[in-house]
Structure formats: C-alpha cells, structure tokens
Amino acid sequence: MEDGLRPKAKHVVWPNLVRVQRTEELFSLYNPGHGTSIDVEEESSSLVEAVLAGFATPTTAAAFLRERPEFPSELLVLMARSGMIVELEELPFLEHGFLRPTPSPLGAAWSWSDLPEAADPGTWVVVGVPVDMGSAGRGGARHGPSEIRKVVNGALLTGEGDVVDYELERFYPALAPKLADLGDVEPDGGRMDHVGARLAKVVREVLGHGMRPLVLGGDHTLTHYVLAEAIARGERFGVIHFDAHADLGPSRTLSHANVFRAAVESPCVDRIVQIGLRGIERVTPFATRVSCPKRSVISARQAHKGMALSMLENLPKGMPYYLSFDIDCVDAAIARETGTPLFGGLSVELAVELVDYVARNFTLLGADFVEVSGPPSALNAAATIAASLLTRCVLGESPFEQLSSDVHVI
C-alpha cells in the first residue's frame, strides 16, 4: 500500500483525537497535534467507526484488511494522511504535534493531508523549523522562519507574469515558480531528536515525490536530519555549505557545531565544499586528525578573491547537490541577527552571486537557510538577506532574457 500507509507497520488511533458530533449520525474528527480534520458523512460513518475500533489497540493495516477484505483501502490511507491513525513507533515524537500552518506561507499553502495528491516533481516545498535547542550561541534562531517569511517578496514567488531583475540584469517572461509551504514543524516537547524526527518525516515525503525541501531555520542542527534522509536514499550527491564555521566538531553529541559529521562519513556524499569559513578555533586534544579528500574549503578571504566561484565552476555537474546556508557566512557588520556572528564574511553581493550560480548550474535536491535570529530592531538584515538568497534558489531553473530598456504599459 502506498501514499503514507505502510501495511506492516503497527498503527493506532491518535490518543487525543477530538470527535465533534454534527448531527445525531454525522460527526467530524480533529487531530489537534496535526491540525487536520475530516468530516464523516452518513455513507462512510460505519467504515470510519470500524477504523477507530480496529486501531484502538495497535495493529497493522495488513491485518486490519485481512479481516475486512472488502474494506476500501483508500479510506485507511486518508485517515493515516489526516493523522487519525498514526504509526505506533512515530507516536512518541508526534504526540506533541507535527506540523502547524503559518500565517504567511510562501507559495501555495499545503497541509500534510494535501500530499501526495498535490505533489508535483521539482516543486520547492518550504518547511520552517523554529528551534534553537542545538545552538550554543546567543540563541534566538527559533524566530528565523517567521522573520524570513515576513520579508520574502510574496508577490514575486506566488504570482504569474513577467518579472524584472535589476540586480542581475535579467527579464523572466511569464514567471510562475513551483513553490509550496507546509508551515512549521511543531517545536513543542523540548527534545531536539523529536523535532528532528518530525522534520525527517516531512523531508522523506518531499524527496519521495521528487520535490525539494526548502528548510527555514532554526539553528543549524536541523541540517543533520535533512542530510540523513538524503543519505538514506542511497544515491550519490554533494554538499555546498556556506558558513563562518566548519560545523565538523569531533563530538558525537549532535549540535549545531557538528552537523556535517554524517556527511563526511557517508559514502553517498561525494563532495563537501565549504565556503566563507573564517576565525581561529582550537581543536580538542582528544580528536585525531584524519584525511578527508572529498572536502574542499574556501575561506571568506579567498572567496572575495574569486576562488569560491572558480571552485564551483570546477565541481562535477553529474550529480545533485544540497545547499546549506548559515547566515553567519555573511559579514556580521551587515547581518548581525545570528547566534555566532563573525566579522570579515561575505558581502551580500558576493553571497547573491554565488548562490545564484549554484542554483542555475547545479541540480539541487534541497536547501536550507539557518541561524537567522530575532531582530534587535525594526529591520532584520539577516532575514532580508536570507529571503533574497532563497528567492535565488526558487528562481534558479527559470528561463530568462537579458534585461532590456523596454518598459511595461497598461
């Protein structure tokens, strides 16, 4: 069975399911953790009651259907997609919730139950992760998804028609980006592994339908869970990482400082390019130095001399890449709203040029923009820069013409 219901996995009715009686015979079911509901009509009420009774204790879909060979399997799929029944092993990390809608979606507003019917290969699917539990800096990255969404040019990414890009001198005729927004992963529960499992569930679904996750952080720890799902697919890919820090700490305890350890160790990750690194760090005396041929490092100083673009131009194009952009890669004199700011980073112009090059010249399997914190003033420069960069990702494959002197009239 497909579409989100594994036949051999044990499922159980959501423990806090709300039942609202609309009439004597008609009722609605609401899952407050998922924010999903279904209206049960007279012709299906007995079938829904059978599901609620059959999964009152954990059982598999296969066992349920064996006892009821005439039961419509699509109803089971619907109830699983809507969170009325859930996998028993997922219940611990879903009990505090799963996804919650955002008041300012980027692109089409999708709910979990919209998938897989709404799935469209190649679509960028936005999901926010408003947490900073894995951060050791000033914190505040839990505000990142909402701050970024506030300043994204929504009309540019959701409308249809011609678009003029003065910064890179382009004209996009009849631009209609493929973009949807699932909202935010529920951060409640106080455990990063539970938040990460919710994010992994989303990423697994998005990648499984040939779509691309566009993750808004949140601290950089969340990238670990995205890469783990990409690695689990068993296909070769590369990582392009913009950051002030390497995030390759030797500790086995997951945090924002070692999110690329699994990528280094996985044979699925063919290349890791890190751009914008700077500062001075002491390595723990317990760590052992080992060779890592697949890793390339371009410091911020080298990037300003053109070496980052040269490195990108020479990367193999025959595999997809994952783009991870920590906003502290940008000079802290410009982007102050981040947990571990460092001066001497990339300029906005260079960051735009490099991200645009990546988006236009590589097949991206996904991307994240992380470590944007809450604003110390009315203008959140880090969020504004991140919004500009993610826009470049979304526009990456769109055809364009050289900008001319033409004007538009009505």
N, C-alpha and C positions, 0 to 999 in steps of 0.2 A: 504494500500500500504506500502511496506517495503523499506529497503535499503536507508534510509535517506530522504524520502519524506513523510511528514505527510499530509494525504489527507485533513484534516480540518484546517490546518494552512494556513494563507494567505501568498502567495509568490509574489515576484515582481522581475522584471528583474534587475540585478546588475546595479546600476546607472552609473558606469564608464566603462561599457563594451566596449571593443575595437573590431571593426569589420574591418577585412583586406580582401579586395576583391582580390582573387587569379586569377580569370578569370571573364568573364562577368557574369557567372552564379554561380561559386563556390566561397566560402568565408570561412574565419576562424573567430572564436570568441575567444577572450582572456580576461581573468579576471586578471588584474594586481595585485589586492589585494590578490587573492588566488594563483597566479602564475600558473593558469590552462588554458588550451585551448582545443578547439575541431575543427577539420576540417570538414566542412559541404560539403558533396558530392551532386551531382545532384539529386539523388533519394530521398534524405532527406531534400533538401533545403526548399521545400514548408512547410514541417512539422515544421522545426526549425523556419521559419518565422511565422508560426501560434502560436508557443510558445511565441516568442518575442512580438507579437501583443497581445496575450491573457493575458500576465502578465505585460503589460506596466503599468497597474494600478493594485493594489493589489487584488488578488483573490485566491481562494483555488484550489488545484489540483482536488478535487472532483467536484467543479463547472465547471472547465475547461473541465473535461472529460464527464460530463453530457451533455454538448453542443456538444461534439465530441465523441460519443460512440465508433467509430472505431479507435480513435487515439491510437497509440502504447504507453502504459503507461511506457514501459522501456525507451523510449526517454525522457520522463519527469524526470525519475529517473537519467538518465545520465546527463541531464542539471542541475539538483539540485546538484548531486555529483561534477560536474565540476564548480559549483558556477556561472553558467549563470543565474539561478534564485535562490533567497535566501528567507528564511523566513523573513517576514516583521519585526517581533519582534527581530530578530537577526541582522538586518541591522545596528543599532546603534553601536554594538561592532565589527561588521565585516567591517564597512566602511573604516577603516584604514588598513585593511588587515586581514589575518587569519593565514596561515602557510607559511613559506618560507623555501626552501631547504637549507641544509647545505653542504659545500664543502667536508666535511669529515664524511660521515654517518657511523654509527655503524651497521654493518649487511647490509641487503638489503635496498636500498633507495626506500621508498614508497612515493607516493603522496596521497593526500586526495582522489583523484578520483580513486586510485587503490583499495580503500575499497568500498564495502565489499568483492569483488571477491578474493582479496589476503589474506583475513583474515584466520588465522589458529589458532585454540584454543591452548592456552598455550604459544603462542609467546610473547616474551618481545618486546614491542613497545616503542622505545625511542622518547621522545619529549623534546626539550630544551625550557627553559623559561628565556630569557636573560634580566631580570629586577631586579632592587634593589629599587623600589619605596616604598616598605613597610618596608625598613630597617632603623634603627636609628643609626647604627654603622658607620664604615668608608666607607661603600658602596663598589662598585666595583664588586658585585656579578653578575652584568649583563654580566661579562666576563666568568662566570663559565661554561656554556655549551660548548663554543668553547675551553676553556682551558682544560676541561676534555676530550673532543673528541680528542684533539691533542695527548694525551699521552696514550689513550687506545690502547692496543695491537690488532690492527685491524685484523691481520692475525689469531690470536687466536680465535676471535669471528666470523669471516666470512668464514674461510677456512673449509676444511674437512680433516680428517686424525687423526692420533694419537697425543696426547698431553701429555707432561710430566710436572708434577707439583712438583718441587723440594721443595718448601716451605712447603707443607703439605704432601709430600711423596706419591703422587698419580700418577697413569697412566690412562689416559682416552683413551680407544681404539675407533678409528673412531668417534671422537667428531665432531658433526655438530650442534652447538647451534641454537635455534629458536629465531632469533633476527632481527628486522627491525627498520628503523629510518624514522620518518615522518618529520624531520627537526625541526625548531624552531617556536614557537608561535610568531607571529608578535608583537613586543613591542610598536609600534607607537601608538600615540593617547594620551599618558600622563595620562591615568587613569588605576589604578590597577584593578578596577572592570571590565573594558572592557578586559584587558589582562586575568583576571581570567575567564571571560565568554568564551573566545576563548579556554583556556585550558580545561575548563569543557566540552565543546563540543567535544574535542578530547577524553578526558577520558571516557565520556559517550559512545562514539562509540567503543572505545577499549574494555571496560568492557562488552558492549553489545554483542560482538562477542567472549567472553570467552578468550580474550587476556589480557595481563598485562601491564599497563603503567609503564614505567621506565623514571621518570622525572628528568631532569638535571636543577638545579637552578644556578643562580637566588636566591633571598632571600627566607626565609622560609615561607613567606606569601602564596606562591603558594600551599603549602600543604593543606591549608584550602579548596581550590577549588577541589582538588582531593578527600579529605575525604568527602566533601559534596556530591559528585557524588556517592561514595561508600555507604554513608548513605542513599541516595535517593533510592537505590535498595531494601532497607528494609530487608536485610539479616544480620545476626549476624556476627561480625568479631572483631578482636583485633588489637591493635596498638602497635608496638615496636618502640620506639623513642630513638635514640642516640643523645645526645646533652649536651652542658655545661649548658644550661638554660632550665627551665621547659616550657617556652612559654605558660603559663597559666595565663597571666595577666588578671586582672578583668575588664579591659576596654572593652566596646562593640564596639569600633572603631577598625576595623581589622588592624593588623600589624604583623610583624614577631614575636612579643612578646606574642601573644595570639592565635596562630593558632589552638590550641587544645581545645579551649573552646567548640566548637560544638561537639567534640568527647566526652567530659566529660558529656555533657547534653543529648546526644543521647542514647536511649535505644538499638540501633543497635550495639553500641560499647561496647563489653562485658568486655574487659580488656585493660588497658593502662599501659605499662611497660616503664619506663623512665630510661635510663642507661647513666652514665657519668656526672650527674649533679654535680656542684661544685660552689664555690664562695659564697658570702654573699649578700643578697638583702633585702631592706626594702619594706614591703608591704604597699601600700597606706592606709591611715587611713580611707578611705571611704569603704573599702572592708569588707565583712562579711565572717568569717571562717565557712566552711561547710564540712561535712564528704564526702569522695569520696572513698568508699570501692573498687571500681574497679581499682583504681590507685595503682601502686607499684613503688617505687623509689629506685634505686641502684646508689649511688654516685660513682664518679670515684675512690675514695679511696677504697670503698667496692668492686668495680669491679676488682681492682688489687688483691684483696684477694680471688677471685674466686666466689664471691657472685652473680655476674651477670650470669655466666654460670649456677650456681645452680638454680637461679630464672627461667631462660629459660627452664631448664630441667623439671621444675615442672609446666610449663604452660600447659593448656589443648590443645591437638592436634586436637580436633574435629571441629575446625572452621578455616577459613583463617585469615591471618594477613596482615597488611600493615606495611611496614618498611620505616621509615623516618630517614635519617642520616644527621644531621648537622655536617659539617666538624670540627666545633669548639669543638666537643666532643673529638677530638684528641688533645693531648698536644700542646700548642702554641709554645713550643720550637721546635717542629717538623713541624707543619702545621701553618705557620704564615699568609698565604694568606686567611684571613677571616675577616669579619667585626667586630666581638667582640671576639678577642682571649683571652683565659684564660690559664694560666699555670696549670700543675698538672692533665692533662687529660689522656685519654687512650694512651697507646703505639700503634704503628702501628701493632705490632704482636698480641696484645690483640684484637684490632678492627677487624683484619682479622679473628681471631679465632671465635669471637662472631658472626660476620656477616655470616661467613661460616656455623656456627651451625644453625643459623636462616634459611638460605637458604636451608639447607639439611634436616631440621627436621620439618619445617612448610610449609603449603601451603600458598604461598604469592600471594595476589591478586594484588599487585603492590608495587612500591618502589620509593623513591626519594632520591637524593643526592644534598644537597643545601649548600649555603653560601660559595662556593669557589669563591674567588675574583681574580682579575687580578694579574699577577706576578710582584713582586718588582725586580726580577732578571730573568736570563735566565731559571732557574729551578723553576717551580711552584710545591712545595712539596704537597700542599693541593690537587691540581688537580691530581697529580700522585697517592696519597693515595685514593682519591675518585674513580679513574679509577680502581684501584686494588679491591676495595670493590664492585663496581658494577659488575665487572667480576665474583666475587664470587656468586653474585645473579644469573647471567645468567647461570653459571655452576652448580647451586645448585642441580638440579634434575638429572644431568648427571651421568650415572653409571661409576664407576672407579675400578681399581685394586690397590693393594698395589704396590708401586714403587719397582722395582727390579733392579738388576745390569745389565740388558740387555742393549744392545746398538743397534742403527739402522744403517744399512749399505745399500748402493746402489750397 
